[in-house]
Amino acid sequence: SFSTPCSIDTLATVSGSSRFHFMRLFKAVTGLSPNQYVVNVRLRAAAARLADTKAPVSEIALDCGFNDISHFNTYFRATFGCTPRQMRGLSREPPPRKCA
């Protein structure tokens, strides 16, 4: 579930490395920090739900692990170039894609 927290310390322990080493390796492999990666996964999931359901934007944001709707809207716009409502109005192409 997107709302289930998973700390860096837990991920580092599972990978058998220190917190610092895990974060350095993660960024080297993905090009993103673990937090940035999680936010991007959550945003792609939200974009898919916007295209596939008529659920309210606030419900989708909460289900995808965003506790603050204004932060969700800010991240969404920065990633896709439009608001969640604008994306919902676009054709039903599979995410991720940019609005503009």
C-alpha positions in Angstrom: 0.0 0.0 0.0 1.2 3.5 -0.8 0.3 4.8 2.7 2.4 2.2 4.5 5.6 3.8 5.6 8.9 2.2 4.9 11.9 3.9 6.4 15.3 4.3 4.9 16.7 2.5 7.9 14.5 -0.5 7.2 15.4 -0.6 3.5 19.1 -0.3 4.4 18.8 -3.2 6.9 17.0 -5.4 4.4 19.7 -4.6 1.8 22.5 -5.4 4.3 24.1 -1.9 4.1 24.3 1.2 6.2 21.8 4.0 5.7 24.4 6.2 4.0 25.6 3.4 1.7 22.0 2.4 0.8 21.1 6.0 -0.1 24.2 6.5 -2.2 23.7 3.2 -4.1 20.0 3.9 -4.6 20.7 7.3 -6.2 23.5 5.8 -8.3 21.1 3.2 -9.7 17.9 5.2 -10.1 19.2 8.8 -10.4 16.8 9.8 -7.6 16.8 9.8 -3.9 14.6 7.2 -2.3 12.0 9.9 -1.3 11.9 11.3 -4.9 11.5 7.8 -6.3 8.5 7.1 -3.9 6.9 10.4 -4.8 7.2 9.6 -8.5 5.7 6.1 -8.1 2.8 7.6 -6.1 2.2 10.3 -8.8 2.2 7.7 -11.6 -0.3 5.6 -9.6 -2.5 8.7 -9.1 -2.3 9.6 -12.8 -3.4 6.1 -13.7 -6.4 6.3 -11.3 -7.4 9.7 -12.6 -7.6 8.1 -16.1 -9.3 4.9 -15.0 -11.8 6.0 -12.3 -14.2 8.8 -11.4 -13.0 8.9 -7.8 -12.5 12.4 -6.4 -9.0 13.8 -6.7 -8.7 14.1 -2.9 -9.6 10.4 -2.4 -7.0 9.4 -5.1 -4.3 11.6 -3.5 -4.9 10.1 0.0 -5.1 6.5 -1.4 -1.7 7.1 -3.1 0.0 8.2 0.1 -0.3 12.0 -0.1 -1.6 13.4 3.2 -1.7 17.0 2.0 -3.8 17.8 -1.1 -1.9 21.1 -1.8 1.4 19.2 -1.9 -0.1 16.6 -4.1 -1.3 19.3 -6.5 2.1 21.0 -6.5 4.0 17.8 -7.2 1.5 16.7 -9.8 1.7 19.9 -11.7 5.5 20.0 -11.5 5.7 16.4 -12.9 2.9 16.4 -15.5 2.6 20.1 -16.4 -1.1 20.3 -15.4 -3.4 19.9 -12.5 -5.0 16.5 -11.7 -8.4 17.8 -12.9 -6.9 18.9 -16.2 -5.3 15.5 -16.7 -8.6 13.8 -16.0 -10.1 15.8 -18.9 -7.4 14.7 -21.4 -7.7 11.6 -23.5 -7.2 8.3 -21.8 -3.6 7.6 -22.7 -1.6 5.5 -20.2 0.6 7.5 -17.8 3.2 8.8 -17.3 2.8 11.6 -19.8 3.0 15.4 -19.7 -0.1 17.5 -20.3 1.7 20.1 -22.3 
